[in-house]
Amino acid sequence: MRKYNSSIKTAFISEAGSKLENNDYFGFVELDKYACYVIADGITQMRNSDSARVAIEAVINAFYSDPGISKGKVRGYLKSANQALLQGKSYEKLKASVTVVVTDYQKCRYGYAGNTRFRLYRDGRAVISSFDMSLSQELVKEEKLLRDKLAEHEERNNLYSYFGRERFNPFISKKIKLKDSDIITLYTRGIWENVDEGELADVFAEAGDEPMEECDKVEDLLLSRQPKNLENYTFAAIYIDKIFTDPNRKKKIKKIILFSVIVLVVILIISLIIFLWRRDRAQKRESMEQFFDNVETYMEDNNYIRAREECKKALELAEKLKDSEKKELYNSYLVCLEAVISADDQYEEGDYIQAKDAYLTAMARVRYADNAGLSYIEKKLEQIREYEQVFDYITLGDSLLELESYELAEEKYLEAKRSAAAIYFAEGKQQALDALDVLYEKWSAAKEEEKEQNARQAQAQVSAADIVRQGDDAYSEGDYDGAMVFYLIALEKYRELEDAAQSTALNNKIIALNEKQEEVEERLKEAKVLEEQARLYAEDKDYEQAKIQYQYAKAIYTELGKDNKANEIQGAIDIVDAKTSQQEKEEADAAREEEKAAGSQNTVSGN
């Protein structure tokens, strides 16, 4: 019904110009609800090129299949033409400039790529014009080329967008509302290269009722120029004598007004709801930000408990507002505050080791909370470090006290006391004072013990010296075993007294005594040998040699102070002397008997 209740006239001219073949095409189709008009200029050096025809057929077929004037549909028509050229079979690549106009008899939309042109004339003047997609047109935009020189510029046909290329980017207009008596013109470069826009405007300023008349006028203008090398030219004029008017327009307007009122009321209600919702959100956000400002204020005052309360309130509002960024920030602050409060609790309880670890943990977390409270944590850690120094002095003093280094321990305790007083550390100062009290008590007891120990040691020294004297006496008397016993007892006492000098002297005496005893042993062995030899001589009744050996042995025993042994040997000598006397007597008696026997024998012989 739209087509029959509107009036559109279409006329066109299309000639080869000075060329042998015409590669321009124009086509259109008018359906009941929509109409489509297409002009194409083949970009080729071949005489017979199908690029323009292929492009127009592709657009018309696509339009027939799915008519409409939406931007998406127009883009689809243009893409169909581009795809058809890309897939076309020819000796050279198919390329074309194409402009498409679609209308629903009330509005229109156009799309193009290349340098075919579109003009909409209203009341005798051009109100909408297309622009070439060429290098020359870009120079005009950049004001490097005058517009009236574009038709003669050497780069006018150097296109950056056209049909028949992979990277295809056409221009598609908005919907244009048509009016009665509007005129749409479409034309190729054979026209605009030779007839300027002003002349065309003059033609349509006094346009008649028939579009063919204006087409003929344009052709007359073109041919009057008598161009030497006239390209193919095509010019189409579309007269919109009457656009489609909907008979139910008033009813539709009423419905639209009613619908608009309803929509307006709904919009007002929704707007009110949105306003109230936004106001509520704004109030919550304002409260949230105020709570967070309070957090920062309390943290500056080192009131972390109140800061935590305010942070929880801010976090609760951030969750209600679903503000993930603020929620993450406030949660980081809350974690940091919890860590600081936990560290403060341990600090107040005097558990400085745990407090230090907690403050270090809090320091690691403040990085995620804009380093809030960092100075407070650093101050606390510095205090703990100073406290630890006080405790270190006390601990070192305790260690020295265990080693009974009372003076050094006192020095460390006093240093701990001074350090604690300097930092107003009452607990540390009191511990240092308590440690000093214990020190002085133990030191006093140690002094008494030392005094008693010295007395005992002096007594032990006297006792040890007396034992050494007894050993010396025994040595002088030749009682080496007795001397050794005395020396060993004295050495043990000197070792208990840790008297190294006396111990060394005694060791030297013991060494000398051992050497003396070894010498005595050798002499005793020699005396034993002499005794044994004397005994053997005595058994052989060689009493003279036996006596000599006994006398040698006696001399050794006497030399060694072995008086008992010397007396024993003297007894053996006396026995040897007795046996010697008896032997001599027996020998004398035997001699007398022999003499007597000899005298008797002599008497008998005389008789």
C-alpha positions as CSV (number, residue, x, y, z in Angstrom):
1,M,0.0,0.0,0.0
2,R,2.9,2.4,0.6
3,K,4.0,2.4,-3.0
4,Y,0.5,3.1,-4.4
5,N,-0.1,5.8,-1.9
6,S,3.0,7.7,-2.8
7,S,4.4,9.1,-6.0
8,I,8.0,8.6,-7.1
9,K,9.3,9.2,-10.6
10,T,12.7,7.9,-11.8
11,A,14.6,8.6,-14.9
12,F,18.3,8.2,-16.0
13,I,20.7,8.5,-18.8
14,S,23.8,6.2,-19.2
15,E,26.2,6.5,-22.2
16,A,29.6,5.3,-23.1
17,G,30.9,8.8,-23.8
18,S,34.0,8.7,-26.0
19,K,34.6,5.1,-25.0
20,L,33.6,2.1,-27.1
21,E,31.7,0.3,-24.3
22,N,29.7,1.7,-21.4
23,N,30.7,0.1,-18.1
24,D,28.3,2.2,-16.0
25,Y,25.1,0.7,-14.7
26,F,22.0,2.0,-13.0
27,G,19.2,-0.2,-11.6
28,F,16.2,0.1,-9.3
29,V,13.4,-1.9,-7.9
30,E,10.2,-0.5,-6.3
31,L,8.3,-3.0,-4.0
32,D,5.2,-2.4,-2.0
33,K,6.9,-1.3,1.2
34,Y,10.5,-0.5,0.1
35,A,12.4,0.6,-3.0
36,C,16.1,0.3,-3.9
37,Y,18.1,2.4,-6.3
38,V,21.7,1.5,-7.3
39,I,24.3,3.2,-9.5
40,A,27.7,1.6,-10.3
41,D,30.8,2.8,-12.1
42,G,33.2,0.0,-13.1
43,I,36.8,0.7,-12.2
44,T,38.6,-0.9,-15.2
45,Q,40.7,-0.4,-18.3
46,M,38.9,-3.2,-20.1
47,R,36.3,-2.5,-22.8
48,N,33.9,-5.1,-21.6
49,S,33.8,-5.2,-17.8
50,D,31.1,-6.8,-15.8
51,S,32.0,-5.3,-12.4
52,A,29.3,-2.6,-12.4
53,R,26.6,-5.0,-13.6
54,V,27.7,-7.7,-11.1
55,A,27.6,-5.3,-8.3
56,I,24.1,-4.0,-9.1
57,E,22.7,-7.4,-9.6
58,A,24.1,-8.5,-6.2
59,V,22.5,-5.5,-4.5
60,I,19.2,-5.9,-6.2
61,N,19.1,-9.7,-5.4
62,A,20.0,-9.1,-1.8
63,F,17.4,-6.4,-1.5
64,Y,14.7,-8.7,-3.0
65,S,15.7,-11.4,-0.5
66,D,15.5,-9.2,2.5
67,P,14.1,-5.7,1.9
68,G,14.5,-3.0,4.5
69,I,16.2,0.3,5.2
70,S,17.9,-0.5,8.5
71,K,21.6,0.2,8.7
72,G,22.4,-3.5,9.0
73,K,20.4,-4.4,5.9
74,V,22.1,-1.7,3.8
75,R,25.4,-3.0,5.0
76,G,24.4,-6.5,4.0
77,Y,23.5,-5.3,0.5
78,L,26.8,-3.6,0.1
79,K,28.7,-6.6,1.4
80,S,26.8,-8.8,-1.1
81,A,28.1,-6.6,-3.9
82,N,31.6,-6.6,-2.6
83,Q,31.6,-10.4,-2.2
84,A,30.2,-10.9,-5.7
85,L,33.1,-8.8,-7.2
86,L,35.7,-10.7,-5.1
87,Q,34.3,-14.0,-6.3
88,G,33.8,-12.9,-10.0
89,K,35.8,-14.5,-12.8
90,S,37.6,-12.1,-15.1
91,Y,41.0,-11.4,-16.7
92,E,41.4,-8.7,-14.2
93,K,40.2,-8.1,-10.7
94,L,36.6,-6.8,-10.6
95,K,36.3,-3.4,-9.0
96,A,33.6,-0.7,-8.9
97,S,32.3,2.4,-7.2
98,V,28.7,1.8,-6.0
99,T,26.0,4.0,-4.3
100,V,22.8,2.4,-3.0
101,V,19.7,4.3,-1.9
102,V,16.8,2.5,-0.1
103,T,13.5,4.0,1.0
104,D,10.3,3.0,2.7
105,Y,8.5,5.9,0.9
106,Q,8.8,8.1,4.0
107,K,12.5,8.0,4.8
108,C,15.6,6.9,3.0
109,R,19.1,5.8,3.7
110,Y,22.1,5.6,1.4
111,G,25.4,3.8,1.5
112,Y,28.4,3.8,-0.8
113,A,32.1,3.2,-1.4
114,G,34.2,4.8,-4.1
115,N,33.4,8.0,-6.0
116,T,29.9,7.7,-7.4
117,R,27.9,10.5,-5.9
118,F,24.6,11.1,-4.1
119,R,22.7,14.4,-3.8
120,L,19.4,15.3,-2.1
121,Y,17.8,18.5,-3.4
122,R,15.1,20.2,-1.4
123,D,13.5,23.5,-2.4
124,G,16.0,23.9,-5.2
125,R,19.2,23.4,-3.2
126,A,21.4,20.5,-2.2
127,V,20.8,19.7,1.4
128,I,22.8,16.4,1.6
129,S,25.8,15.3,-0.4
130,S,28.1,12.4,-0.4
131,F,31.9,12.7,-0.5
132,D,34.3,10.8,-2.6
133,M,36.6,8.2,-0.9
134,S,39.7,9.5,-2.8
135,L,43.0,11.1,-2.0
136,S,41.8,14.3,-3.6
137,Q,38.8,14.5,-1.3
138,E,41.1,14.0,1.7
139,L,43.2,17.0,0.4
140,V,40.0,19.0,0.2
141,K,39.2,18.1,3.9
142,E,42.7,19.1,4.9
143,E,42.2,22.4,3.0
144,K,45.1,21.6,0.8
145,L,43.0,21.6,-2.3
146,L,40.1,23.8,-3.4
147,R,36.8,22.0,-3.8
148,D,36.2,23.4,-7.3
149,K,39.6,21.9,-8.3
150,L,38.8,18.4,-7.2
151,A,37.3,17.3,-10.6
152,E,40.6,18.1,-12.3
153,H,43.0,16.8,-9.6
154,E,45.2,13.9,-10.7
155,E,44.4,11.9,-7.6
156,R,40.6,12.1,-7.9
157,N,40.4,8.4,-8.9
158,N,42.9,7.2,-6.4
159,L,40.4,5.5,-4.1
160,Y,41.1,4.2,-0.6
161,S,37.7,2.4,-0.4
162,Y,35.8,0.7,-3.2
163,F,34.0,-2.6,-4.0
164,G,36.1,-5.6,-4.9
165,R,38.7,-5.5,-2.1
166,E,39.2,-7.6,1.0
167,R,39.3,-4.7,3.5
168,F,36.0,-3.1,2.7
169,N,34.7,-0.2,4.7
170,P,31.7,1.5,3.1
171,F,29.9,4.6,4.4
172,I,26.2,4.2,5.5
173,S,24.1,7.3,6.3
174,K,21.5,7.8,9.0
175,K,17.8,7.7,8.1
176,I,16.8,10.7,6.2
177,K,13.2,11.9,6.5
178,L,11.8,12.7,3.0
179,K,9.5,15.5,2.1
180,D,7.2,16.0,-0.9
181,S,9.1,17.4,-3.9
182,D,12.5,16.2,-2.8
183,I,14.8,15.2,-5.6
184,I,17.5,12.5,-5.3
185,T,20.3,12.4,-7.9
186,L,22.9,9.7,-8.5
187,Y,25.7,10.1,-11.0
188,T,29.2,8.7,-11.9
189,R,32.5,10.4,-12.5
190,G,31.7,11.0,-16.2
191,I,29.3,13.7,-15.0
192,W,31.1,15.3,-12.0
193,E,34.5,15.5,-13.8
194,N,32.9,17.8,-16.5
195,V,29.9,19.5,-14.8
196,D,30.5,21.2,-11.5
197,E,28.1,21.2,-8.5
198,G,27.0,24.7,-9.0
199,E,25.7,24.0,-12.5
200,L,23.9,20.9,-11.3
201,A,22.3,23.0,-8.5
202,D,21.1,25.5,-11.1
203,V,19.5,22.8,-13.1
204,F,17.5,21.5,-10.1
205,A,16.8,25.0,-8.8
206,E,14.2,25.3,-11.5
207,A,13.3,21.7,-12.0
208,G,10.1,20.7,-13.7
209,D,7.8,17.8,-13.0
210,E,9.5,15.2,-15.2
211,P,12.9,13.9,-14.1
212,M,13.8,13.0,-17.7
213,E,13.8,16.7,-18.6
214,E,16.5,17.4,-16.0
215,C,18.5,14.4,-17.0
216,D,18.5,15.7,-20.6
217,K,19.5,19.2,-19.3
218,V,22.5,17.7,-17.5
219,E,23.5,15.7,-20.6
220,D,23.3,18.9,-22.7
221,L,25.6,20.7,-20.2
222,L,28.0,17.8,-20.3
223,L,28.1,17.6,-24.1
224,S,28.4,21.3,-24.4
225,R,31.8,21.1,-22.8
226,Q,32.9,18.8,-25.6
227,P,35.5,17.0,-23.5
228,K,38.3,15.3,-25.4
229,N,38.3,12.1,-23.4
230,L,34.7,11.7,-22.1
231,E,34.4,8.8,-19.7
232,N,31.2,6.6,-19.4
233,Y,28.6,8.7,-17.7
234,T,25.4,7.9,-15.9
235,F,22.9,10.3,-14.3
236,A,19.7,9.3,-12.4
237,A,17.1,11.6,-11.0
238,I,14.5,10.3,-8.5
239,Y,11.6,12.7,-8.0
240,I,9.7,12.3,-4.7
241,D,6.5,13.9,-5.7
242,K,4.6,12.6,-2.8
243,I,5.7,10.5,0.2
244,F,3.6,7.9,1.8
245,T,1.1,9.3,4.4
246,D,-0.4,6.8,6.9
247,P,-4.2,7.1,7.0
248,N,-4.2,6.0,10.6
249,R,-1.7,8.6,11.5
250,K,-4.0,10.6,13.8
251,K,-5.0,7.4,15.7
252,K,-1.4,6.4,15.8
253,I,-0.5,9.8,17.1
254,K,-3.1,9.6,19.8
255,K,-1.9,6.1,20.7
256,I,1.6,7.4,20.7
257,I,0.6,10.3,22.9
258,L,-1.2,8.0,25.3
259,F,1.7,5.6,25.3
260,S,4.1,8.5,25.8
261,V,2.1,9.7,28.8
262,I,2.1,6.2,30.3
263,V,5.8,5.9,29.5
264,L,6.4,9.4,31.0
265,V,4.5,8.4,34.2
266,V,6.4,5.2,34.4
267,I,9.6,7.1,33.7
268,L,8.7,9.6,36.4
269,I,8.0,6.8,38.9
270,I,11.2,5.0,37.9
271,S,13.1,8.3,38.1
272,L,11.7,9.0,41.5
273,I,12.7,5.5,42.6
274,I,16.1,6.0,41.1
275,F,16.3,9.4,42.7
276,L,15.4,8.0,46.1
277,W,17.7,5.1,45.5
278,R,20.6,7.3,44.5
279,R,19.9,9.7,47.3
280,D,20.0,6.8,49.7
281,R,23.2,5.5,48.1
282,A,24.7,9.0,48.2
283,Q,23.8,9.3,51.9
284,K,25.3,5.9,52.6
285,R,28.4,6.8,50.6
286,E,28.7,10.1,52.5
287,S,28.3,8.2,55.8
288,M,30.8,5.6,54.6
289,E,33.4,8.2,53.7
290,Q,32.7,10.0,57.0
291,F,33.3,6.8,58.9
292,F,36.5,6.3,57.0
293,D,37.6,9.9,57.7
294,N,37.0,9.0,61.4
295,V,39.2,6.0,60.9
296,E,42.1,8.1,59.7
297,T,41.5,10.7,62.5
298,Y,41.5,8.0,65.2
299,M,44.6,6.4,63.7
300,E,46.4,9.7,63.8
301,D,45.4,9.9,67.5
302,N,46.7,6.3,68.0
303,N,43.2,5.3,69.1
304,Y,43.1,2.0,67.1
305,I,40.1,0.5,69.0
306,R,37.8,3.4,68.0
307,A,39.3,3.3,64.5
308,R,38.4,-0.3,64.2
309,E,34.8,0.4,65.2
310,E,34.5,3.1,62.5
311,C,36.2,0.9,59.9
312,K,33.7,-1.9,60.5
313,K,30.9,0.6,59.9
314,A,32.5,1.9,56.7
315,L,33.1,-1.7,55.5
316,E,29.4,-2.6,56.2
317,L,28.2,0.3,54.1
318,A,30.7,-0.5,51.3
319,E,29.2,-4.0,51.2
320,K,25.7,-2.6,51.0
321,L,26.8,-0.3,48.2
322,K,28.6,-3.2,46.5
323,D,31.6,-1.0,46.1
324,S,34.3,-3.6,45.6
325,E,37.2,-1.1,45.5
326,K,36.2,0.5,48.8
327,K,35.4,-2.8,50.3
328,E,38.9,-4.1,49.5
329,L,40.5,-0.9,50.9
330,Y,38.4,-0.9,54.1
331,N,39.0,-4.6,54.6
332,S,42.8,-4.0,54.3
333,Y,42.5,-1.3,56.9
334,L,40.5,-3.5,59.2
335,V,43.0,-6.3,59.0
336,C,45.8,-3.8,59.7
337,L,43.9,-2.4,62.7
338,E,43.2,-5.9,64.1
339,A,46.9,-6.7,63.8
340,V,47.9,-3.5,65.6
341,I,45.4,-3.9,68.4
342,S,46.5,-7.5,68.9
343,A,50.1,-6.3,69.1
344,D,49.1,-3.6,71.5
345,D,47.4,-6.1,73.8
346,Q,50.6,-8.3,74.0
347,Y,52.7,-5.2,74.5
348,E,50.5,-4.1,77.4
349,E,50.8,-7.6,78.9
350,G,54.6,-7.3,78.8
351,D,55.0,-10.1,76.3
352,Y,57.4,-8.1,74.2
353,I,58.6,-11.0,72.1
354,Q,55.1,-11.8,70.9
355,A,54.3,-8.1,70.6
356,K,57.3,-7.6,68.3
357,D,56.2,-10.4,66.0
358,A,52.7,-9.0,65.9
359,Y,53.9,-5.5,65.1
360,L,56.1,-6.9,62.3
361,T,53.0,-8.7,60.9
362,A,51.1,-5.5,61.1
363,M,53.9,-3.6,59.3
364,A,53.6,-6.1,56.5
365,R,49.9,-5.5,56.2
366,V,49.9,-1.7,56.3
367,R,51.3,-1.8,52.7
368,Y,47.8,-2.7,51.6
369,A,46.3,0.0,53.7
370,D,48.2,3.1,52.3
371,N,50.9,2.6,55.0
372,A,48.4,3.8,57.6
373,G,49.8,3.6,61.1
374,L,53.3,2.8,59.9
375,S,54.9,5.5,62.0
376,Y,53.1,4.2,65.1
377,I,54.2,0.6,64.5
378,E,57.8,1.8,63.9
379,K,57.7,3.7,67.1
380,K,56.5,0.7,69.0
381,L,59.1,-1.5,67.5
382,E,61.8,1.0,68.4
383,Q,60.5,0.9,72.0
384,I,60.6,-2.9,72.1
385,R,64.1,-2.8,70.7
386,E,65.2,-0.5,73.6
387,Y,63.4,-2.7,76.1
388,E,65.1,-5.7,74.6
389,Q,68.5,-3.9,75.1
390,V,67.6,-3.5,78.8
391,F,66.7,-7.2,79.1
392,D,69.9,-8.1,77.2
393,Y,72.0,-6.3,79.8
394,I,70.1,-8.0,82.6
395,T,70.5,-11.4,80.9
396,L,74.2,-10.8,80.4
397,G,74.5,-9.8,84.0
398,D,72.7,-13.0,85.1
399,S,75.2,-15.1,83.0
400,L,78.1,-13.3,84.6
401,L,76.6,-13.7,88.0
402,E,76.4,-17.5,87.4
403,L,80.1,-17.4,86.6
404,E,80.6,-15.4,89.8
405,S,82.0,-12.4,87.9
406,Y,80.4,-10.0,90.3
407,E,82.0,-6.8,89.2
408,L,81.1,-7.4,85.5
409,A,77.6,-8.5,86.4
410,E,77.2,-5.3,88.5
411,E,78.4,-3.3,85.5
412,K,75.7,-4.8,83.2
413,Y,72.9,-4.4,85.8
414,L,73.8,-0.8,86.3
415,E,73.9,-0.3,82.5
416,A,70.4,-1.9,82.3
417,K,69.2,0.4,85.1
418,R,70.5,3.5,83.3
419,S,69.1,2.5,79.9
420,A,65.7,1.8,81.5
421,A,65.7,5.1,83.3
422,A,66.6,7.0,80.1
423,I,63.5,5.6,78.2
424,Y,61.2,5.7,81.3
425,F,60.9,1.9,81.3
426,A,59.8,1.3,84.9
427,E,59.5,-2.5,84.5
428,G,63.0,-2.8,83.2
429,K,64.4,-0.5,85.8
430,Q,62.7,-2.5,88.6
431,Q,64.1,-5.8,87.2
432,A,67.6,-4.3,87.1
433,L,67.2,-3.1,90.7
434,D,66.0,-6.6,91.8
435,A,68.9,-8.1,90.0
436,L,71.3,-5.8,91.8
437,D,69.8,-6.8,95.1
438,V,70.4,-10.5,94.3
439,L,73.9,-9.7,93.1
440,Y,74.9,-7.8,96.3
441,E,73.5,-10.5,98.5
442,K,75.4,-13.3,96.6
443,W,78.5,-11.1,96.4
444,S,78.5,-10.6,100.2
445,A,78.1,-14.3,100.8
446,A,80.8,-15.0,98.3
447,K,83.1,-12.6,100.1
448,E,82.5,-14.4,103.4
449,E,83.0,-17.7,101.7
450,E,86.2,-16.4,100.1
451,K,87.4,-15.2,103.5
452,E,86.8,-18.6,105.0
453,Q,88.3,-20.3,102.0
454,N,91.4,-18.2,102.3
455,A,91.7,-19.2,106.0
456,R,91.2,-22.8,105.1
457,Q,93.7,-22.5,102.3
458,A,96.3,-20.9,104.5
459,Q,95.8,-23.8,107.0
460,A,96.1,-26.3,104.2
461,Q,99.3,-24.5,103.0
462,V,100.8,-24.9,106.4
463,S,99.8,-28.5,106.6
464,A,101.1,-29.2,103.2
465,A,104.4,-27.5,103.9
466,D,104.8,-29.6,107.1
467,I,104.2,-32.8,105.2
468,V,106.9,-31.7,102.7
469,R,109.3,-31.1,105.5
470,Q,108.6,-34.6,106.9
471,G,109.3,-35.9,103.4
472,D,112.6,-34.0,103.3
473,D,113.6,-35.4,106.7
474,A,112.8,-39.0,105.5
475,Y,114.8,-38.3,102.4
476,S,117.7,-37.1,104.4
477,E,117.5,-40.2,106.5
478,G,117.5,-42.3,103.3
479,D,113.9,-43.4,103.8
480,Y,113.0,-42.9,100.2
481,D,109.8,-44.8,100.3
482,G,108.7,-42.7,103.3
483,A,109.7,-39.6,101.6
484,M,107.7,-40.6,98.5
485,V,104.6,-41.1,100.7
486,F,105.0,-37.7,102.3
487,Y,105.6,-36.0,98.9
488,L,102.6,-37.6,97.3
489,I,100.3,-36.5,100.2
490,A,101.7,-33.0,100.0
491,L,101.2,-32.9,96.2
492,E,97.6,-33.9,96.5
493,K,97.0,-31.1,99.0
494,Y,98.7,-28.5,96.7
495,R,96.6,-29.6,93.8
496,E,93.5,-29.1,95.9
497,L,94.8,-25.7,96.8
498,E,95.5,-25.1,93.0
499,D,99.0,-24.0,94.0
500,A,100.8,-24.6,90.7
501,A,104.2,-23.4,91.9
502,Q,104.4,-25.7,94.9
503,S,102.9,-28.5,92.8
504,T,105.7,-28.0,90.2
505,A,108.4,-28.0,92.9
506,L,107.1,-31.2,94.5
507,N,106.9,-32.8,91.1
508,N,110.5,-32.0,90.6
509,K,111.4,-33.5,94.0
510,I,109.3,-36.6,93.2
511,I,111.2,-37.0,89.9
512,A,114.5,-36.6,91.7
513,L,113.4,-39.1,94.3
514,N,112.3,-41.6,91.6
515,E,115.8,-41.3,90.1
516,K,117.4,-41.8,93.5
517,Q,115.2,-44.8,94.1
518,E,116.2,-46.3,90.7
519,E,119.8,-45.7,91.6
520,V,119.3,-47.4,95.0
521,E,117.5,-50.3,93.3
522,E,120.5,-50.8,91.1
523,R,122.9,-50.7,94.0
524,L,120.7,-53.2,96.0
525,K,120.7,-55.5,93.0
526,E,124.5,-55.2,92.9
527,A,124.6,-56.0,96.6
528,K,122.3,-59.0,96.1
529,V,124.7,-60.3,93.4
530,L,127.6,-60.0,95.8
531,E,125.7,-61.8,98.5
532,E,124.9,-64.6,96.1
533,Q,128.6,-64.9,95.0
534,A,129.7,-64.9,98.7
535,R,127.3,-67.7,99.4
536,L,128.6,-69.7,96.6
537,Y,132.2,-69.2,97.7
538,A,131.2,-70.2,101.2
539,E,129.6,-73.4,99.9
540,D,132.9,-74.1,98.1
541,K,134.6,-73.3,101.4
542,D,136.5,-70.5,99.8
543,Y,135.9,-68.4,102.8
544,E,138.4,-65.8,101.9
545,Q,136.6,-64.9,98.7
546,A,133.2,-65.3,100.4
547,K,134.3,-62.8,103.1
548,I,135.5,-60.3,100.4
549,Q,132.2,-60.5,98.6
550,Y,130.2,-60.1,101.8
551,Q,132.3,-57.0,102.7
552,Y,131.5,-55.4,99.3
553,A,127.8,-56.1,99.8
554,K,128.0,-54.7,103.4
555,A,129.7,-51.5,102.1
556,I,126.8,-51.0,99.6
557,Y,124.1,-51.5,102.3
558,T,126.0,-49.2,104.7
559,E,126.2,-46.6,101.9
560,L,122.5,-46.9,101.2
561,G,121.7,-46.7,104.9
562,K,120.4,-50.2,105.0
563,D,121.8,-50.8,108.5
564,N,119.7,-53.9,109.2
565,K,120.9,-55.4,106.0
566,A,124.5,-54.4,106.7
567,N,124.2,-56.0,110.2
568,E,122.8,-59.1,108.5
569,I,125.8,-59.2,106.2
570,Q,128.1,-58.7,109.1
571,G,126.6,-61.8,110.7
572,A,127.4,-63.7,107.6
573,I,131.0,-62.4,107.7
574,D,131.3,-63.5,111.3
575,I,130.1,-67.0,110.3
576,V,132.6,-67.0,107.5
577,D,135.4,-65.9,109.9
578,A,134.4,-68.7,112.3
579,K,134.4,-71.2,109.5
580,T,137.8,-69.9,108.4
581,S,139.2,-70.3,112.0
582,Q,137.8,-73.8,112.2
583,Q,139.3,-74.6,108.8
584,E,142.7,-73.3,109.9
585,K,142.5,-75.3,113.1
586,E,141.6,-78.4,111.3
587,E,144.4,-77.9,108.9
588,A,146.9,-77.3,111.8
589,D,145.6,-80.5,113.5
590,A,146.1,-82.4,110.3
591,A,149.6,-81.0,109.9
592,R,150.5,-82.1,113.4
593,E,149.1,-85.5,112.8
594,E,151.2,-85.8,109.6
595,E,154.3,-84.7,111.5
596,K,153.6,-87.1,114.2
597,A,153.1,-89.9,111.8
598,A,156.3,-89.0,110.0
599,G,158.3,-89.0,113.3
600,S,157.1,-92.5,114.2
601,Q,158.1,-93.8,110.8
602,N,161.6,-92.4,111.2
603,T,162.0,-94.1,114.6
604,V,161.1,-97.5,113.2
605,S,163.6,-97.2,110.5
606,G,166.4,-96.4,112.9
607,N,165.9,-99.5,114.8
